[in-house]
Amino acid sequence: MTDGVPSQAPQGTAPTRRRRAPNAPPTGVTRSGEASRNTSSEIIRQRLRHDIVSMRLVPGTPILEKEIAKEHGVSRTPVREAVLRLAEERLVEVAPKSGTYVARIPLSALPEALVVRRALEGVTVRAATRFASASQLTGLRAIIQRQQETAAAGDREAFHAADEDFHSAIATAGRYRGIWDLIQQVKVHVDRYRRLTLPQEGRMERVIAEHSAILDAIERGEAEVAVGHMEEHLNKLRSEIAEFRDMRPDFFIHDIELDEELLR
């Protein structure tokens, strides 16, 4: 600087570029059209994913991209992007020259996902027995009460949501919230299968009893008992796969042969 006037770079040389601070967002002009399309694609993907996992859209239902695009007021491009991402999760099947459909539940995905879930939830319930606070135990008891109310009302959607909240709250109480996030990633097809089990007579009441047994053991500080109840609770889903496959064979991809060893 000379006499209060900022100095300038010598003629013929490029000015020094200011370095961007670590973790600062990138600068420059963004392509708003692309950002908008990506946002639309994600909204459509999440909606379709929820409807498929909740079995509002059952296996074999056509995915009509043109109608979805019209409903959301977008071109078919973001719809196509959403569909392709769902196909990667095996939730949608794109059949050349035939169309796009909600995929069937792959039988091969169920036993392994349930094994993973049983192992990880054994960790969370054991930790919850050690770390759960009085308020967290009260919260878990309130979730069971909510399940009782939704079961009495016959609201299977709300019952399923409360079921998810119960298992999530155990992970949080055990200070392993990240483990529940991992479980969410592996159980997408298990959730579709679980929705088929809820209409079974006495099913919701049985789940409530199993959750109560888990929580009772946690409150008593009996970690191994709590883990045992959790394993029993999750094992029943494994042992009943063949039963529900036979009830709705058109809902499943029969890509493995189920046997007794696989379902234990």
C-alpha positions as CSV (number, residue, x, y, z in Angstrom):
1,M,0.0,0.0,0.0
2,T,1.3,3.5,-0.9
3,D,-0.2,6.7,0.5
4,G,-3.3,4.9,1.5
5,V,-3.9,3.4,-2.0
6,P,-4.0,-0.4,-2.2
7,S,-1.1,-1.9,-4.2
8,Q,-2.0,-3.7,-7.4
9,A,-0.4,-6.7,-9.0
10,P,2.4,-5.8,-11.5
11,Q,1.1,-5.3,-15.0
12,G,0.9,-8.5,-17.0
13,T,0.6,-10.8,-14.0
14,A,-2.6,-12.5,-12.8
15,P,-4.0,-11.3,-9.4
16,T,-3.5,-13.7,-6.5
17,R,-6.6,-15.8,-5.9
18,R,-7.9,-15.8,-2.4
19,R,-7.9,-19.3,-0.8
20,R,-11.1,-20.7,0.3
21,A,-11.4,-21.5,4.0
22,P,-11.6,-25.2,4.9
23,N,-15.1,-26.7,4.8
24,A,-16.4,-23.5,3.2
25,P,-19.0,-24.1,0.4
26,P,-17.8,-23.8,-3.2
27,T,-18.2,-20.4,-4.8
28,G,-19.4,-19.5,-8.3
29,V,-22.6,-19.7,-10.3
30,T,-24.8,-22.7,-9.6
31,R,-27.0,-24.3,-12.2
32,S,-30.4,-23.8,-10.6
33,G,-32.1,-26.0,-13.2
34,E,-29.9,-29.0,-12.3
35,A,-30.3,-28.3,-8.5
36,S,-34.1,-28.1,-8.9
37,R,-34.2,-31.4,-10.9
38,N,-32.1,-33.1,-8.3
39,T,-34.4,-31.9,-5.5
40,S,-37.5,-33.1,-7.5
41,S,-35.9,-36.4,-8.1
42,E,-35.2,-36.9,-4.4
43,I,-38.7,-35.9,-3.3
44,I,-40.2,-38.4,-5.8
45,R,-37.8,-41.1,-4.8
46,Q,-38.7,-40.7,-1.1
47,R,-42.4,-40.8,-1.8
48,L,-42.2,-43.8,-4.0
49,R,-39.9,-45.6,-1.6
50,H,-42.2,-45.0,1.3
51,D,-45.2,-46.3,-0.6
52,I,-43.3,-49.4,-1.7
53,V,-41.8,-50.2,1.7
54,S,-45.2,-49.6,3.4
55,M,-46.8,-51.9,0.9
56,R,-49.2,-49.2,-0.2
57,L,-47.8,-50.1,-3.6
58,V,-47.6,-53.9,-3.7
59,P,-45.3,-56.0,-5.8
60,G,-46.3,-55.9,-9.5
61,T,-47.9,-52.5,-9.4
62,P,-46.9,-50.5,-12.5
63,I,-44.8,-47.4,-12.0
64,L,-46.2,-44.9,-14.6
65,E,-43.5,-42.3,-15.1
66,K,-45.6,-40.0,-17.2
67,E,-48.4,-39.8,-14.6
68,I,-45.9,-39.3,-11.7
69,A,-44.3,-36.5,-13.7
70,K,-47.6,-34.8,-14.3
71,E,-48.6,-35.2,-10.7
72,H,-45.4,-33.5,-9.5
73,G,-45.4,-30.9,-12.3
74,V,-42.0,-32.0,-13.6
75,S,-40.5,-33.5,-16.7
76,R,-39.9,-37.2,-16.9
77,T,-36.2,-36.8,-16.3
78,P,-36.3,-36.5,-12.4
79,V,-38.9,-39.3,-12.3
80,R,-36.6,-41.5,-14.3
81,E,-33.7,-40.7,-12.0
82,A,-35.8,-41.6,-9.0
83,V,-36.8,-44.9,-10.5
84,L,-33.3,-45.9,-11.4
85,R,-32.1,-45.2,-7.8
86,L,-35.0,-47.4,-6.5
87,A,-34.0,-50.1,-8.9
88,E,-30.5,-50.1,-7.3
89,E,-32.2,-51.0,-4.0
90,R,-34.2,-53.7,-5.8
91,L,-37.4,-52.0,-5.0
92,V,-38.3,-51.3,-8.6
93,E,-37.9,-53.6,-11.6
94,V,-37.4,-52.1,-15.0
95,A,-38.3,-54.6,-17.7
96,P,-37.2,-53.6,-21.2
97,K,-40.2,-53.2,-23.6
98,S,-42.6,-54.2,-20.8
99,G,-42.6,-51.3,-18.3
100,T,-41.5,-50.5,-14.8
101,Y,-43.0,-52.3,-11.8
102,V,-42.8,-52.5,-8.0
103,A,-40.3,-55.3,-7.5
104,R,-41.2,-58.5,-5.6
105,I,-39.5,-59.1,-2.2
106,P,-36.3,-61.2,-2.8
107,L,-36.4,-64.1,-0.4
108,S,-32.6,-64.2,-0.4
109,A,-32.5,-60.7,1.2
110,L,-34.5,-61.7,4.3
111,P,-32.5,-64.3,6.3
112,E,-29.2,-62.4,6.1
113,A,-30.8,-59.0,7.0
114,L,-32.5,-60.6,10.0
115,V,-29.2,-62.1,11.1
116,V,-27.5,-58.7,10.9
117,R,-30.3,-57.0,12.7
118,R,-30.4,-59.6,15.5
119,A,-26.7,-59.2,16.1
120,L,-26.7,-55.4,16.1
121,E,-29.8,-55.1,18.3
122,G,-28.2,-57.5,20.8
123,V,-25.5,-54.8,21.2
124,T,-28.0,-52.0,21.5
125,V,-30.3,-53.7,24.1
126,R,-27.3,-54.8,26.2
127,A,-26.0,-51.2,26.2
128,A,-29.5,-49.8,27.0
129,T,-29.6,-52.0,30.0
130,R,-26.5,-50.3,31.2
131,F,-27.0,-46.7,30.2
132,A,-30.7,-46.0,29.9
133,S,-31.9,-43.1,32.0
134,A,-35.1,-43.0,34.0
135,S,-36.7,-40.6,31.4
136,Q,-35.7,-42.9,28.6
137,L,-37.2,-45.9,30.2
138,T,-40.4,-43.8,30.7
139,G,-40.3,-42.9,27.1
140,L,-40.0,-46.6,26.1
141,R,-43.0,-47.5,28.3
142,A,-44.9,-44.7,26.6
143,I,-44.1,-46.1,23.1
144,I,-45.5,-49.5,24.2
145,Q,-48.7,-47.7,25.4
146,R,-48.9,-46.0,22.0
147,Q,-48.7,-49.5,20.4
148,Q,-51.5,-50.7,22.6
149,E,-53.7,-47.8,21.5
150,T,-52.9,-48.2,17.8
151,A,-53.5,-51.9,17.9
152,A,-56.9,-51.3,19.6
153,A,-57.7,-48.9,16.8
154,G,-56.5,-51.3,14.1
155,D,-54.1,-48.7,12.8
156,R,-51.4,-50.8,11.3
157,E,-49.5,-47.9,9.8
158,A,-49.3,-46.1,13.2
159,F,-48.4,-49.4,14.9
160,H,-45.5,-50.0,12.6
161,A,-44.3,-46.4,13.2
162,A,-44.4,-47.0,17.0
163,D,-42.6,-50.3,16.5
164,E,-39.8,-48.5,14.7
165,D,-39.7,-45.9,17.5
166,F,-39.3,-48.6,20.2
167,H,-36.2,-50.2,18.6
168,S,-34.8,-46.8,17.7
169,A,-35.2,-45.6,21.3
170,I,-33.4,-48.6,22.6
171,A,-30.4,-47.8,20.4
172,T,-30.5,-44.2,21.5
173,A,-30.7,-45.2,25.2
174,G,-27.7,-47.5,24.7
175,R,-25.8,-44.6,23.1
176,Y,-25.6,-46.4,19.8
177,R,-27.8,-44.3,17.6
178,G,-25.5,-45.0,14.6
179,I,-26.2,-48.7,14.9
180,W,-29.9,-48.1,14.3
181,D,-28.9,-46.1,11.2
182,L,-27.0,-49.2,10.0
183,I,-29.9,-51.4,10.7
184,Q,-32.2,-49.1,8.6
185,Q,-29.9,-49.6,5.6
186,V,-30.1,-53.4,5.7
187,K,-33.7,-54.0,6.6
188,V,-35.6,-52.4,3.7
189,H,-37.0,-55.7,2.4
190,V,-37.6,-57.0,5.9
191,D,-39.9,-54.0,6.4
192,R,-41.9,-55.0,3.4
193,Y,-42.2,-58.5,4.6
194,R,-43.1,-57.3,8.1
195,R,-46.1,-55.4,6.7
196,L,-47.5,-58.7,5.5
197,T,-47.4,-60.1,9.0
198,L,-49.3,-57.3,10.8
199,P,-52.9,-58.3,9.6
200,Q,-52.4,-61.8,11.1
201,E,-54.8,-62.2,14.0
202,G,-53.2,-61.5,17.4
203,R,-50.0,-60.4,15.7
204,M,-49.9,-56.8,17.1
205,E,-50.8,-58.0,20.6
206,R,-48.0,-60.6,20.5
207,V,-45.4,-57.9,19.4
208,I,-46.6,-55.7,22.3
209,A,-46.0,-58.6,24.8
210,E,-42.5,-59.2,23.4
211,H,-41.6,-55.5,23.6
212,S,-42.9,-55.4,27.2
213,A,-40.7,-58.4,28.1
214,I,-37.6,-56.7,26.6
215,L,-38.3,-53.5,28.5
216,D,-39.0,-55.3,31.8
217,A,-35.6,-56.9,31.6
218,I,-33.9,-53.6,30.7
219,E,-35.5,-52.0,33.7
220,R,-34.4,-54.8,36.0
221,G,-30.8,-54.4,34.7
222,E,-30.8,-58.0,33.4
223,A,-28.8,-57.5,30.2
224,E,-28.6,-61.1,29.0
225,V,-32.3,-61.7,29.6
226,A,-33.1,-58.6,27.6
227,V,-30.9,-59.8,24.8
228,G,-32.6,-63.2,24.9
229,H,-36.0,-61.6,24.6
230,M,-34.8,-59.4,21.7
231,E,-33.4,-62.4,19.8
232,E,-36.6,-64.4,20.4
233,H,-38.6,-61.4,19.1
234,L,-36.6,-61.1,15.9
235,N,-36.2,-64.8,15.4
236,K,-39.9,-65.2,14.9
237,L,-39.8,-63.1,11.8
238,R,-37.1,-65.6,10.4
239,S,-39.1,-68.7,11.3
240,E,-42.2,-67.4,9.6
241,I,-40.8,-66.4,6.2
242,A,-41.9,-69.7,4.6
243,E,-45.4,-69.3,6.0
244,F,-45.9,-65.9,4.5
245,R,-44.2,-66.8,1.3
246,D,-46.7,-69.6,0.8
247,M,-49.6,-67.2,1.6
248,R,-48.5,-64.6,-1.0
249,P,-46.1,-66.4,-3.4
250,D,-46.7,-63.7,-6.0
251,F,-45.1,-61.1,-3.7
252,F,-41.7,-62.8,-3.5
253,I,-38.8,-63.6,-5.8
254,H,-38.1,-67.2,-5.2
255,D,-34.3,-66.9,-5.6
256,I,-33.3,-69.3,-2.9
257,E,-34.6,-72.5,-1.4
258,L,-35.5,-72.0,2.3
259,D,-34.6,-74.7,4.7
260,E,-34.8,-75.1,8.5
261,E,-31.1,-74.3,9.1
262,L,-31.5,-71.0,7.2
263,L,-34.5,-70.0,9.2
264,R,-33.1,-70.7,12.7
